Amino acid sequence: MMRKWILGLGAAFIAASALAFVALLPTRAADTTAPSPAIWKIDGPNGRVFLFGSIHILPSGFTWRTPALEAAMNSAQHMVFEINIDEVKNPLYMMAMTARFGMLPKGESLHRLLSPERRKQFDEVVTSLGLSPTRLDRMTPWLAAMTISSISAAKQSLKPGQTLKADENVRMVPGVDDQLWTWAKSANKERGALETIEIQLRVFADLTPDEQAGLLVVTLDDVTKPRERVSHMMDAWRSGNTAQLEQELNSGMDRFPSLRRAILHNRHVRWVPQIEQMLNDGRTHLVIAGAAHMVGPDSVVAMLRAKGYHVEGP
């Protein structure tokens, strides 16, 4: 059952692009202040696009929906996500895709790829999450990073007294994307995706060995961060503080510029033309993607502004 659970971490791949902030989400007391996560609006020649940066896995009791977002949801004829979340929730499909892209060749071992120092850190982190390091030893570094990140986030999102059993799928912890996808289905909204699951998995599977190692290093460091720092990140997202959010989300990848290009910049280059098409099709669209994609100098928002679009918002 453990292998099935690990290979079925569908929503982990949505979270991958926002690795720094899904690593550890604390269960926290309810915030009585009104949420105000950032939302952007672009009026094109013959269409309108709203952009919303999401948190892929949320802690229990975390409020985040706003009147501005609700208005965008209701006005949108088309809601666009990073990937098709119904496909993510198909365990057989995700297991097959993960086995195809996320496992080391026969005879190779993750432990053998790690330096002694990182091997020790890896074993300590994985053991602290209730797993045996040998369970992850056949995984590629990128999949091991996603697994560690998702299990850590899932465990921290549980209510007091709850436990995460080995046969429970981490993808069932609902975040912004999951909730909005479900809402869009119930509201009979047309739904789309910026990329296929295969394309998203290939982003990580096609990383060089050094880039994959860098991704695992960032993950191991992130899951051991003090809770206060992660709480600051959640506060930044909830309050719409995009400058702080960029620092909290993406600073870990600054040590690995090529990794940041692959996970963020290069994907944004592919997404922006799709958004430009939406601005010309006569409809209103709401695009939901990880918050890491919406903030910073190489974000979707920054790229659209650089192309001359007037993007309302922070």
Residue frames relative to the residue before (quaternion, step in Angstrom):
aa qw qx qy qz dx dy dz
M 1.0000 0.0000 0.0000 0.0000 0.00 0.00 0.00
M 0.6161 0.5597 -0.3623 0.4193 3.57 1.01 -0.73
R 0.6524 0.5075 -0.3323 0.4543 3.59 0.90 -0.84
K 0.6363 0.5212 -0.3328 0.4611 3.58 0.97 -0.82
W 0.6469 0.5220 -0.3211 0.4539 3.56 0.96 -0.87
I 0.6784 0.4903 -0.3008 0.4571 3.59 0.85 -0.95
L 0.7156 0.4473 -0.2693 0.4641 3.58 0.87 -0.89
G 0.6780 0.4888 -0.2986 0.4607 3.59 1.21 -0.27
L 0.3848 0.7495 -0.4719 0.2598 3.60 1.20 0.34
G 0.0663 -0.8652 0.4956 0.0366 3.57 0.69 1.08
A 0.7328 0.4368 -0.2641 0.4500 3.57 0.66 -1.03
A 0.4803 0.6594 -0.4474 0.3666 3.56 1.21 -0.20
F 0.6716 0.5159 -0.3158 0.4279 3.55 1.00 -0.70
I 0.5612 0.5202 -0.3993 0.5049 3.56 1.21 -0.31
A 0.6854 0.5089 -0.2839 0.4366 3.53 0.92 -0.93
A 0.5281 0.6817 -0.4115 0.2951 3.55 1.09 -0.58
S 0.6889 0.4970 -0.3003 0.4338 3.56 0.91 -0.84
A 0.7319 0.3060 -0.2148 0.5697 3.55 1.26 -0.20
L 0.0155 0.8849 -0.4652 0.0194 3.48 1.13 0.85
A 0.6747 0.5433 -0.3265 0.3783 3.56 0.78 -0.97
F 0.7921 0.3514 -0.2016 0.4565 3.58 0.97 -0.70
V 0.6181 0.4900 -0.3988 0.4678 3.60 1.12 0.05
A 0.4647 0.7278 -0.4259 0.2699 3.55 1.23 -0.23
L 0.8135 -0.0453 0.0683 0.5758 3.58 0.97 -0.74
L 0.0389 0.8097 -0.5817 0.0667 3.57 -0.22 1.24
P 0.2730 -0.8141 0.4878 0.1571 3.59 -0.35 1.16
T 0.4349 -0.6168 0.5765 0.3132 3.52 -1.20 0.57
R 0.0068 -0.8399 0.5357 -0.0868 3.55 -0.66 1.08
A 0.6131 -0.5340 0.4229 0.4001 3.52 -1.26 0.34
A 0.6001 -0.5784 0.4126 0.3675 3.55 -1.13 0.61
D 0.3354 -0.7237 0.5690 0.2000 3.56 -0.99 0.88
T 0.3307 -0.7770 0.5049 0.1790 3.58 -0.71 1.05
T 0.5582 0.5897 -0.4109 0.4146 3.63 1.19 -0.17
A 0.5533 -0.6190 0.4399 0.3423 3.55 -1.13 0.64
P 0.4344 -0.6968 0.4945 0.2849 3.62 -0.84 0.87
S 0.0015 -0.8016 0.5979 -0.0042 3.57 -1.16 0.61
P 0.0619 0.8121 -0.5771 0.0605 3.62 0.71 0.97
A 0.6003 -0.6211 0.3774 0.3339 3.54 -1.06 0.81
I 0.0031 0.7480 -0.6637 -0.0086 3.50 -1.23 0.69
W 0.2015 -0.7889 0.5748 0.0813 3.56 -0.98 0.87
K 0.1403 -0.7809 0.6037 0.0782 3.57 -1.20 0.59
I 0.0616 -0.7745 0.6295 0.0093 3.54 -1.03 0.89
D 0.1551 -0.7571 0.6285 0.0880 3.56 -0.86 0.99
G 0.1762 -0.8101 0.5551 0.0674 3.53 -0.56 1.20
P 0.7676 -0.3490 0.2541 0.4737 3.57 -1.28 -0.15
N 0.8114 -0.0263 0.0627 0.5805 3.57 1.02 -0.80
G 0.7395 0.2999 -0.2284 0.5577 3.56 0.88 0.94
R 0.2507 -0.7508 0.5939 0.1437 3.54 -1.31 0.29
V 0.0804 -0.7847 0.6142 0.0236 3.56 -1.06 0.84
F 0.1614 -0.7257 0.6607 0.1036 3.51 -1.06 0.90
L 0.1696 -0.7657 0.6132 0.0949 3.58 -1.10 0.75
F 0.0062 0.7971 -0.6031 0.0294 3.56 -0.92 0.92
G 0.2821 -0.7668 0.5583 0.1438 3.55 -0.81 1.06
S 0.2256 -0.8325 0.5009 0.0715 3.55 -0.60 1.17
I 0.3133 -0.6427 0.6506 0.2560 3.47 -1.49 0.16
H 0.3769 -0.7945 0.4328 0.1984 3.56 -0.51 1.17
I 0.7704 0.1164 -0.0864 0.6208 3.58 1.14 -0.52
L 0.1671 -0.8300 0.5298 0.0493 3.57 -0.66 1.12
P 0.4796 -0.6283 0.5156 0.3307 3.58 -1.17 0.52
S 0.6419 -0.5368 0.3844 0.3898 3.55 -1.22 0.48
G 0.8481 0.2087 -0.1499 0.4633 3.54 -1.11 0.76
F 0.4638 0.6914 -0.4354 0.3425 3.58 1.23 0.33
T 0.2010 -0.7909 0.5689 0.1020 3.61 -0.61 1.12
W 0.0275 0.8403 -0.5365 0.0730 3.58 -0.93 0.87
R 0.6032 0.5755 -0.3819 0.3990 3.64 1.08 -0.42
T 0.1580 -0.7974 0.5815 0.0321 3.55 -1.03 0.91
P 0.6447 -0.5041 0.3865 0.4253 3.61 -1.21 0.29
A 0.6353 0.5322 -0.3388 0.4454 3.60 1.00 -0.76
L 0.6631 0.4822 -0.3039 0.4853 3.58 0.97 -0.81
E 0.6338 0.5311 -0.3337 0.4526 3.58 0.93 -0.85
A 0.6491 0.5120 -0.3213 0.4618 3.59 0.97 -0.83
A 0.6506 0.5048 -0.3145 0.4722 3.58 1.00 -0.81
M 0.6323 0.5323 -0.3279 0.4575 3.58 0.99 -0.82
N 0.7100 0.4708 -0.2697 0.4489 3.56 0.83 -0.95
S 0.7000 0.4648 -0.2792 0.4648 3.59 1.04 -0.71
A 0.5979 0.6000 -0.3655 0.3860 3.58 1.15 -0.54
Q 0.2845 -0.7314 0.5944 0.1756 3.54 -1.04 0.83
H 0.7764 0.2019 -0.0735 0.5925 3.55 1.23 -0.49
M 0.0880 -0.7891 0.6072 0.0298 3.60 -0.78 1.04
V 0.1447 -0.8205 0.5530 0.0025 3.54 -0.69 1.18
F 0.1353 -0.7928 0.5938 0.0243 3.55 -0.87 1.07
E 0.6795 -0.4557 0.3462 0.4590 3.58 -1.24 0.13
I 0.7930 -0.0420 0.0676 0.6041 3.57 0.90 -0.98
N 0.6179 -0.5278 0.4271 0.3965 3.55 -1.35 0.16
I 0.2985 -0.8059 0.4839 0.1653 3.57 -0.31 1.23
D 0.5494 0.5762 -0.4124 0.4428 3.61 1.14 -0.35
E 0.6477 0.5023 -0.3213 0.4743 3.59 1.01 -0.75
V 0.6089 0.5545 -0.3475 0.4484 3.57 1.05 -0.75
K 0.7150 0.4628 -0.2511 0.4599 3.57 1.04 -0.77
N 0.5386 0.5712 -0.4167 0.4582 3.59 1.28 0.23
P 0.2965 -0.8164 0.4587 0.1874 3.63 -0.04 1.24
L 0.6422 0.5245 -0.3445 0.4402 3.61 0.96 -0.74
Y 0.6517 0.5093 -0.3089 0.4695 3.55 0.98 -0.86
M 0.6924 0.4789 -0.2855 0.4580 3.57 0.87 -0.94
M 0.6162 0.5340 -0.3504 0.4608 3.59 1.05 -0.68
A 0.6615 0.5013 -0.3087 0.4646 3.57 0.96 -0.85
M 0.6679 0.4959 -0.3042 0.4642 3.59 0.94 -0.86
T 0.6568 0.5083 -0.3119 0.4615 3.56 0.98 -0.83
A 0.6434 0.5131 -0.3218 0.4682 3.58 0.96 -0.83
R 0.6579 0.5260 -0.3045 0.4448 3.57 1.06 -0.76
F 0.8205 0.2840 -0.1097 0.4838 3.56 0.85 -0.97
G 0.7797 0.4313 -0.1783 0.4174 3.58 1.12 -0.54
M 0.6518 0.5130 -0.3263 0.4534 3.60 1.20 0.06
L 0.5073 -0.6535 0.4789 0.2936 3.54 -1.09 0.78
P 0.5943 -0.5518 0.4283 0.3985 3.60 -1.15 0.47
K 0.6462 -0.5232 0.3875 0.3982 3.54 -1.21 0.55
G 0.7775 0.3176 -0.2584 0.4774 3.53 -0.93 0.95
E 0.6556 0.4763 -0.3207 0.4904 3.60 1.25 -0.27
S 0.1585 -0.7883 0.5928 0.0457 3.54 -1.20 0.62
L 0.5204 -0.6414 0.4669 0.3157 3.55 -0.98 0.85
H 0.6319 0.5514 -0.3375 0.4276 3.57 0.96 -0.82
R 0.6582 0.5135 -0.3110 0.4543 3.56 1.04 -0.74
L 0.6547 0.5227 -0.3095 0.4499 3.56 1.18 -0.49
L 0.6695 0.5149 -0.2886 0.4510 3.57 1.21 -0.46
S 0.5044 -0.6057 0.5146 0.3373 3.53 -1.17 0.59
P 0.6651 -0.5055 0.3438 0.4288 3.64 -1.11 0.43
E 0.6563 0.5153 -0.3198 0.4488 3.59 0.95 -0.85
R 0.7020 0.4468 -0.2703 0.4843 3.58 0.89 -0.93
R 0.5915 0.5623 -0.3678 0.4457 3.59 1.09 -0.63
K 0.6458 0.5109 -0.3104 0.4750 3.57 0.99 -0.83
Q 0.6607 0.4949 -0.3048 0.4750 3.59 0.92 -0.90
F 0.6298 0.5407 -0.3244 0.4536 3.58 0.97 -0.88
D 0.6776 0.4926 -0.2976 0.4579 3.59 0.81 -0.97
E 0.6628 0.5094 -0.3111 0.4522 3.58 0.95 -0.85
V 0.6731 0.4938 -0.3009 0.4610 3.58 0.89 -0.89
V 0.6809 0.4906 -0.2967 0.4556 3.58 0.82 -0.99
T 0.6493 0.5109 -0.3169 0.4657 3.58 0.95 -0.83
S 0.6440 0.5292 -0.3233 0.4480 3.60 1.02 -0.79
L 0.6712 0.4763 -0.2918 0.4873 3.59 1.22 -0.44
G 0.5806 -0.6235 0.3557 0.3842 3.57 1.28 0.11
L 0.5935 0.5525 -0.3678 0.4552 3.57 1.23 0.36
S 0.4326 -0.6390 0.5573 0.3064 3.53 -1.29 0.34
P 0.5135 -0.6588 0.4438 0.3246 3.64 -0.80 0.90
T 0.6128 0.5617 -0.3664 0.4180 3.60 1.05 -0.59
R 0.5733 0.5982 -0.3790 0.4121 3.60 1.19 -0.46
L 0.7371 0.3965 -0.2121 0.5045 3.56 1.16 -0.62
D 0.4589 0.7564 -0.4029 0.2342 3.56 1.30 -0.21
R 0.6817 0.4614 -0.2975 0.4836 3.61 1.15 -0.42
M 0.5349 0.6396 -0.4023 0.3780 3.58 1.26 -0.13
T 0.5103 -0.5756 0.5339 0.3510 3.51 -1.27 0.46
P 0.6490 -0.5304 0.3528 0.4159 3.63 -1.11 0.45
W 0.6553 0.5123 -0.3448 0.4351 3.62 0.92 -0.75
L 0.6761 0.4767 -0.3108 0.4681 3.61 0.94 -0.79
A 0.6038 0.5327 -0.3566 0.4737 3.58 1.05 -0.66
A 0.6347 0.5276 -0.3276 0.4599 3.59 1.00 -0.80
M 0.6759 0.4903 -0.2978 0.4628 3.59 0.91 -0.89
T 0.6402 0.5310 -0.3201 0.4536 3.56 1.02 -0.82
I 0.6618 0.4961 -0.3004 0.4750 3.57 0.88 -0.94
S 0.6616 0.5215 -0.3033 0.4454 3.55 0.89 -0.96
S 0.7130 0.4709 -0.2644 0.4472 3.58 0.82 -1.00
I 0.6575 0.4937 -0.3235 0.4683 3.58 0.93 -0.83
S 0.6322 0.5236 -0.3359 0.4618 3.57 0.98 -0.78
A 0.6665 0.4945 -0.3020 0.4691 3.57 0.91 -0.89
A 0.6616 0.5168 -0.3109 0.4456 3.56 0.92 -0.90
K 0.6587 0.5065 -0.3174 0.4569 3.56 0.91 -0.86
Q 0.6976 0.4676 -0.2814 0.4642 3.57 0.95 -0.80
S 0.6563 0.5193 -0.3196 0.4444 3.60 1.18 -0.40
L 0.5033 0.6679 -0.4211 0.3511 3.59 1.27 -0.15
K 0.5096 -0.6103 0.5075 0.3321 3.52 -1.23 0.51
P 0.6520 -0.5112 0.3682 0.4219 3.59 -1.17 0.45
G 0.7873 0.2938 -0.2386 0.4867 3.56 -0.89 0.97
Q 0.6000 0.5508 -0.3680 0.4486 3.61 1.22 -0.33
T 0.1479 -0.7576 0.6258 0.1120 3.54 -1.25 0.49
L 0.3825 -0.6985 0.5565 0.2367 3.53 -1.22 0.54
K 0.2309 -0.8039 0.5371 0.1096 3.56 -0.41 1.24
A 0.6455 -0.5763 0.3525 0.3563 3.52 -1.18 0.63
D 0.7286 0.4056 -0.2548 0.4896 3.62 1.09 -0.48
E 0.5279 0.5933 -0.4319 0.4277 3.57 1.23 0.37
N 0.3794 -0.7545 0.4968 0.1997 3.54 -0.90 0.96
V 0.4843 -0.6871 0.4642 0.2790 3.56 -0.79 1.05
R 0.5895 0.6010 -0.3803 0.3829 3.59 1.05 -0.59
M 0.6161 0.5759 -0.3493 0.4083 3.60 1.17 -0.40
V 0.5213 0.5815 -0.4438 0.4395 3.61 1.23 -0.02
P 0.2572 -0.8347 0.4634 0.1495 3.62 -0.25 1.20
G 0.1238 -0.7693 0.6230 0.0695 3.53 -0.99 0.90
V 0.7931 -0.2987 0.2180 0.4840 3.53 -1.30 -0.27
D 0.6676 0.5152 -0.3119 0.4377 3.59 0.83 -1.00
D 0.6617 0.5181 -0.2991 0.4518 3.55 0.86 -1.02
Q 0.6906 0.4847 -0.2842 0.4555 3.57 0.86 -0.96
L 0.6891 0.4653 -0.2935 0.4717 3.59 0.93 -0.83
W 0.5950 0.5424 -0.3650 0.4674 3.60 1.08 -0.60
T 0.6574 0.5012 -0.3038 0.4736 3.57 0.91 -0.91
W 0.6459 0.5097 -0.3198 0.4698 3.59 0.97 -0.83
A 0.6517 0.5261 -0.3173 0.4448 3.60 0.92 -0.89
K 0.6329 0.5187 -0.3300 0.4706 3.58 1.02 -0.76
S 0.6884 0.4830 -0.2886 0.4577 3.58 0.87 -0.96
A 0.7058 0.4343 -0.2528 0.4993 3.59 1.16 -0.63
N 0.4236 -0.7331 0.4339 0.3080 3.59 1.33 0.14
K 0.3020 0.7426 -0.5312 0.2742 3.56 1.00 0.87
E 0.4869 -0.6098 0.5264 0.3376 3.55 -1.13 0.60
R 0.1329 -0.8025 0.5796 0.0492 3.57 -0.93 0.92
G 0.0410 -0.7968 0.6029 0.0049 3.52 -1.11 0.76
A 0.2926 -0.7445 0.5742 0.1744 3.55 -1.33 0.08
L 0.4860 -0.6738 0.4846 0.2738 3.54 -1.10 0.77
E 0.7978 0.0020 0.0107 0.6028 3.57 1.15 -0.56
T 0.5170 -0.6180 0.4841 0.3412 3.55 -1.23 0.41
I 0.6458 -0.4988 0.3937 0.4232 3.55 -1.27 0.27
E 0.6345 0.5282 -0.3452 0.4463 3.59 0.96 -0.78
I 0.6446 0.5053 -0.3311 0.4686 3.60 0.92 -0.84
Q 0.6669 0.5005 -0.3171 0.4519 3.58 0.90 -0.86
L 0.6613 0.4943 -0.3154 0.4678 3.59 0.94 -0.80
R 0.6460 0.5278 -0.3227 0.4473 3.56 1.03 -0.77
V 0.5180 0.6183 -0.4224 0.4135 3.59 1.16 -0.48
F 0.7443 0.3867 -0.2028 0.5054 3.56 0.97 -0.92
A 0.6612 0.5173 -0.3186 0.4401 3.58 0.94 -0.85
D 0.7093 0.4534 -0.2596 0.4731 3.60 1.11 -0.64
L 0.4037 0.6895 -0.4962 0.3397 3.58 1.22 0.17
T 0.5266 -0.6068 0.4789 0.3539 3.57 -1.10 0.59
P 0.6668 -0.4842 0.3557 0.4409 3.63 -1.18 0.30
D 0.6567 0.5037 -0.3193 0.4615 3.60 0.98 -0.77
E 0.6548 0.5053 -0.3139 0.4662 3.59 1.00 -0.78
Q 0.6423 0.5044 -0.3279 0.4749 3.58 1.00 -0.77
A 0.6317 0.5172 -0.3302 0.4737 3.57 1.02 -0.77
G 0.6362 0.5331 -0.3189 0.4576 3.56 1.04 -0.78
L 0.6308 0.5326 -0.3226 0.4630 3.56 1.04 -0.81
L 0.6662 0.4872 -0.3019 0.4772 3.58 0.96 -0.83
V 0.6183 0.5392 -0.3413 0.4588 3.59 1.03 -0.76
V 0.6472 0.5137 -0.3165 0.4659 3.60 0.90 -0.93
T 0.6643 0.5150 -0.3033 0.4489 3.57 0.93 -0.91
L 0.6720 0.4986 -0.3048 0.4549 3.58 0.82 -0.96
D 0.6602 0.4888 -0.3075 0.4802 3.57 1.03 -0.75
D 0.6679 0.5281 -0.3092 0.4235 3.59 0.94 -0.87
V 0.7022 0.4824 -0.2996 0.4295 3.59 0.85 -0.86
T 0.6795 0.4427 -0.2999 0.5023 3.56 1.26 -0.14
K 0.3878 0.7206 -0.4862 0.3063 3.60 1.26 0.23
P 0.5711 -0.5657 0.4507 0.3882 3.58 -1.13 0.46
R 0.5850 -0.6043 0.4109 0.3520 3.54 -1.06 0.74
E 0.5987 0.5925 -0.3704 0.3916 3.57 1.04 -0.73
R 0.6488 0.5211 -0.3293 0.4462 3.58 0.98 -0.78
V 0.6607 0.4874 -0.3091 0.4800 3.56 0.97 -0.82
S 0.6088 0.5449 -0.3455 0.4615 3.57 1.07 -0.71
H 0.6234 0.5327 -0.3347 0.4643 3.58 1.06 -0.74
M 0.6297 0.5339 -0.3305 0.4573 3.57 1.04 -0.77
M 0.6664 0.4956 -0.3047 0.4663 3.57 0.90 -0.93
D 0.6335 0.5221 -0.3279 0.4674 3.57 1.03 -0.77
A 0.6338 0.5322 -0.3290 0.4548 3.58 1.01 -0.81
W 0.6642 0.4883 -0.3093 0.4740 3.60 0.93 -0.85
R 0.6961 0.4942 -0.2838 0.4367 3.57 0.81 -1.00
S 0.7317 0.4113 -0.2311 0.4920 3.59 1.09 -0.68
G 0.4901 -0.6916 0.4135 0.3324 3.59 1.27 -0.05
N 0.3901 0.7040 -0.4921 0.3317 3.59 1.18 0.55
T 0.1598 -0.8587 0.4799 0.0827 3.56 0.25 1.27
A 0.6077 0.5531 -0.3660 0.4369 3.62 1.08 -0.61
Q 0.6779 0.4578 -0.2912 0.4960 3.57 0.91 -0.87
L 0.6212 0.5614 -0.3400 0.4281 3.57 1.02 -0.79
E 0.6364 0.5209 -0.3248 0.4670 3.57 0.97 -0.84
Q 0.6551 0.5135 -0.3120 0.4580 3.57 0.92 -0.86
E 0.7016 0.4705 -0.2700 0.4621 3.57 0.89 -0.94
L 0.7149 0.4865 -0.2662 0.4259 3.58 0.92 -0.88
N 0.8611 0.2533 -0.0520 0.4377 3.49 0.60 -1.19
S 0.4613 0.7121 -0.4471 0.2833 3.59 1.22 -0.16
G 0.5927 0.5967 -0.3684 0.3962 3.59 1.09 -0.62
M 0.6997 0.4611 -0.2725 0.4728 3.57 1.11 -0.66
D 0.4534 0.6856 -0.4604 0.3353 3.58 1.22 -0.07
R 0.5981 0.5604 -0.3548 0.4498 3.59 1.21 -0.46
F 0.7650 0.2673 -0.1229 0.5729 3.57 1.24 -0.48
P 0.1735 -0.8429 0.4987 0.1038 3.63 0.39 1.19
S 0.6587 0.5040 -0.3315 0.4497 3.61 0.93 -0.76
L 0.6119 0.5382 -0.3437 0.4667 3.57 1.12 -0.62
R 0.6452 0.5105 -0.3164 0.4723 3.57 0.96 -0.85
R 0.6283 0.5322 -0.3404 0.4540 3.61 0.97 -0.79
A 0.6974 0.4877 -0.2839 0.4419 3.56 0.86 -0.96
I 0.7511 0.4207 -0.2248 0.4564 3.58 0.82 -1.00
L 0.7811 0.2831 -0.1497 0.5360 3.58 1.05 -0.71
H 0.7697 0.4224 -0.2530 0.4064 3.58 0.17 -1.28
N 0.7163 0.4673 -0.2850 0.4327 3.60 0.65 -1.04
R 0.6419 0.5050 -0.3304 0.4730 3.57 1.05 -0.66
H 0.6316 0.5307 -0.3368 0.4539 3.59 1.01 -0.75
V 0.6023 0.5588 -0.3491 0.4507 3.56 1.07 -0.73
R 0.6847 0.4588 -0.2790 0.4928 3.61 1.07 -0.70
W 0.6756 0.5160 -0.2983 0.4340 3.59 1.06 -0.68
V 0.6182 0.6003 -0.3580 0.3596 3.59 0.93 -0.88
P 0.6586 0.4880 -0.3497 0.4536 3.69 0.81 -0.73
Q 0.6094 0.5387 -0.3591 0.4576 3.60 1.08 -0.60
I 0.6549 0.4946 -0.3090 0.4807 3.57 1.00 -0.82
E 0.6180 0.5386 -0.3449 0.4572 3.59 1.04 -0.72
Q 0.6280 0.5207 -0.3388 0.4687 3.59 1.02 -0.70
M 0.6285 0.5362 -0.3324 0.4548 3.57 1.03 -0.77
L 0.6591 0.5240 -0.3021 0.4469 3.58 1.08 -0.72
N 0.7320 0.3943 -0.2216 0.5095 3.56 1.29 -0.08
D 0.6180 0.5946 -0.3478 0.3789 3.62 1.19 0.08
G 0.5777 -0.6487 0.3588 0.3417 3.60 1.23 0.29
R 0.6700 0.4762 -0.3061 0.4803 3.59 1.22 0.21
T 0.4306 -0.6466 0.5520 0.3031 3.53 -1.38 0.05
H 0.1039 -0.8071 0.5812 -0.0040 3.54 -0.83 1.08
L 0.1533 -0.7327 0.6512 0.1250 3.55 -1.25 0.55
V 0.1290 -0.7975 0.5885 0.0318 3.58 -0.59 1.20
I 0.0873 -0.7943 0.6012 0.0000 3.56 -0.71 1.16
A 0.1762 0.7600 -0.6081 0.1468 3.57 -0.69 1.12
G 0.7164 -0.4604 0.3018 0.4287 3.55 -1.21 0.44
A 0.5933 -0.6157 0.3872 0.3449 3.56 -0.97 0.88
A 0.5838 0.5923 -0.3728 0.4114 3.60 1.10 -0.59
H 0.6530 0.5253 -0.3096 0.4493 3.59 1.18 -0.53
M 0.7118 0.4848 -0.2450 0.4453 3.59 1.20 -0.43
V 0.7425 0.3682 -0.2085 0.5193 3.60 1.21 -0.25
G 0.6959 0.4780 -0.3429 0.4119 3.54 -1.16 0.59
P 0.6988 -0.5271 0.3073 0.3734 3.58 -1.25 0.32
D 0.7551 0.3135 -0.2096 0.5362 3.60 1.14 -0.41
S 0.3390 0.7631 -0.4812 0.2670 3.57 1.20 0.56
V 0.6712 -0.4534 0.3921 0.4361 3.54 -1.35 0.14
V 0.6437 0.5267 -0.3209 0.4531 3.58 0.94 -0.88
A 0.6799 0.4922 -0.2920 0.4585 3.59 0.86 -0.97
M 0.6556 0.5142 -0.3185 0.4519 3.59 0.97 -0.81
L 0.6515 0.5017 -0.3228 0.4687 3.59 0.97 -0.78
R 0.6427 0.5063 -0.3253 0.4741 3.59 0.99 -0.77
A 0.6442 0.5281 -0.3227 0.4494 3.59 1.00 -0.78
K 0.6692 0.4774 -0.2905 0.4897 3.58 1.18 -0.51
G 0.6473 -0.5742 0.3026 0.3996 3.58 1.27 0.14
Y 0.5017 0.6492 -0.4375 0.3680 3.61 1.22 0.07
H 0.3760 -0.6863 0.5719 0.2460 3.54 -1.12 0.74
V 0.0563 -0.8075 0.5867 -0.0226 3.54 -0.37 1.28
E 0.2517 -0.7737 0.5652 0.1362 3.58 -0.48 1.18
G 0.5806 0.5523 -0.4370 0.4086 3.54 -0.89 0.95
P 0.7254 -0.4540 0.2876 0.4301 3.59 -1.26 0.12
